[in-house]
Amino acid sequence: MAGHDFAQPMTARKSGPLKGVAEIPGDKSISHRALILGALAVGETRVTGLLEGEDVLGTAAAMRAFGAEVTRHGPGAWSVHGVGVGGFGEPADVIDCGNSGTSVRLIMGAMATTAMTATFTGDASLRKRPMGRVTDPLSLFGAQAYGRAGGRLPMTVIGAADPVPARYTVPVPSAQVKSAVLLAGLNAPGETVVIEREPTRDHSERMLRGFGATLSAEKTAEGHVITLQGRPELRPQEVAVPRDPSSAAFPVCAALIVEGSEILVPGVSQNSTRNGLYTTLVEMGALIDFENAREEGGEPVADLRVRFSPEMKGIEVPPERAASMIDEYPVLSVVAANATGTTVMRGVKELRVKESDRIDAMARGLEACGVTIEEDEDTLIVHGMGPGAVPGGAVCASHLDHRIAMSFLVLGLAAKKPVSVDDGAPIATSFPVFEGLMAGLGASIARDNQ
């Protein structure tokens, strides 16, 4: 499924019970950060469990372009010989980040306080996404950015020759923006401070500490305040990447809505800044057992035992939970369509500036499949039809968005009639083994031209 030169239509049909063990790939967020911080450390960082999707492979290529030695030794096993904080060299060519907003925003931050120039681009979806939310705070360090109208890619960033530390309040919850500012602060003297009104996923803070940076976080009247001491010497690490809770969401949600299903999903990250979906599903009445809780690679993990859950009810999801599950609302809306009653998702306007306008994409696709939807700029409301009652029978647009494509394919496994997506190729950006994994559980998902 690599590459997006040609659309890959796919169809999911009503499935028999899903059974077996779902071995989810490594966490995408942690994989990106392990490569970047490994490149900024002095010496060899070794990574196991790295997600080998297109997004992460793009970050690996970018780190090579900035001068780090990045080597694959086997499935998920990689090493990074870093160049140290401030040691990036100027890339010889444009950095193509494909579909990955995480790649481009974090890498811009990592190079913004080093005297060099780099030009970034991406695929059609990424070129529509706003970069000003990152380049604005990076300008506080002394970096300059020049892009297309609306702060969009392609964009050239000129790193600060004499960076100064920054203090920045993130206007909307965004782990990417927070992380970009912290990475920029590594090569600035003094203290860089990031203030969040709502805490977002904390993988960057955890990993920065693990690599030897001095970083503190505290709750104050201003919000969640993170302080980073600039110009540390980062130490290489052994990074074991836990399994991605955002990818796990798809087989988990499929098992919840496909009659007779029971699956085991081992080693899924239970980081409190990432597990909002699972909290929400349990509140709806999902039958999920969290077994063998433990810590791996500095992250809490558990094995999830998931069973078909016909008694799920619609709920109102607290808006303050949005930051911990922002990528999972599309597949939650699929579960909501198969629950009884109404599910209200508020505080989700960030979905409108992801790989696609995810509120609009899910609303239009669910409507085409016979589900009643309400929406406004910051809200998505799904009127559930009960287990197995969604009519289906539609071709849904994926808008070059991996999570939209996978969500509608999950819907098709429980709908009365097949559900198709116009293009499943973007799934490879985050979950390259999705098709094989789902087929191994018994799901009926197929490419339309095969």
HELIX and SHEET records of a PDB file:
HELIX    1   1 LYS A   28  LEU A   40  1                                  13    
HELIX    2   2 GLU A   54  ALA A   65  1                                  12    
HELIX    3   3 GLY A  101  MET A  111  1                                  11    
HELIX    4   4 LEU A  126  LYS A  128  5                                   3    
HELIX    5   5 GLY A  132  SER A  139  1                                   8    
HELIX    6   6 ALA A  175  GLY A  185  1                                  11    
HELIX    7   7 HIS A  203  GLY A  210  1                                   8    
HELIX    8   8 PRO A  245  ILE A  257  1                                  13    
HELIX    9   9 GLY A  276  MET A  284  1                                   9    
HELIX   10  10 PRO A  319  SER A  324  5                                   6    
HELIX   11  11 ILE A  326  GLU A  328  5                                   3    
HELIX   12  12 TYR A  329  ALA A  337  1                                   9    
HELIX   13  13 LYS A  349  VAL A  353  5                                   5    
HELIX   14  14 ARG A  358  ALA A  368  1                                  11    
HELIX   15  15 HIS A  402  GLY A  412  1                                  11    
HELIX   16  16 ALA A  425  THR A  429  5                                   5    
HELIX   17  17 PHE A  434  LEU A  441  1                                   8    
SHEET    1   A 4 VAL A 395  CYS A 396  0                                        
SHEET    2   A 4 VAL A 419  VAL A 421  1                                        
SHEET    3   A 4 MET A  10  ARG A  13 -1                                        
SHEET    4   A 4 SER A 444  ARG A 447 -1                                        
SHEET    1   B 4 LYS A  19  VAL A  21  0                                        
SHEET    2   B 4 GLU A 262  SER A 269  1                                        
SHEET    3   B 4 GLU A 299  ARG A 307 -1                                        
SHEET    4   B 4 LEU A 287  GLU A 296 -1                                        
SHEET    1   C 4 GLU A  69  GLY A  74  0                                        
SHEET    2   C 4 ALA A  77  VAL A  83 -1                                        
SHEET    3   C 4 VAL A  42  THR A  48 -1                                        
SHEET    4   C 4 GLU A 238  ALA A 240  1                                        
SHEET    1   D 4 ILE A  95  ASP A  96  0                                        
SHEET    2   D 4 THR A 117  THR A 121  1                                        
SHEET    3   D 4 ARG A 152  ILE A 158 -1                                        
SHEET    4   D 4 GLN A 144  ARG A 148 -1                                        
SHEET    1   E 4 ARG A 167  VAL A 170  0                                        
SHEET    2   E 4 GLU A 191  GLU A 196  1                                        
SHEET    3   E 4 GLY A 223  GLN A 229 -1                                        
SHEET    4   E 4 LEU A 215  THR A 220 -1                                        
SHEET    1   F 4 GLU A 316  VAL A 317  0                                        
SHEET    2   F 4 THR A 340  ARG A 346  1                                        
SHEET    3   F 4 THR A 379  MET A 385 -1                                        
SHEET    4   F 4 THR A 372  ASP A 376 -1                                        
END                                                                             
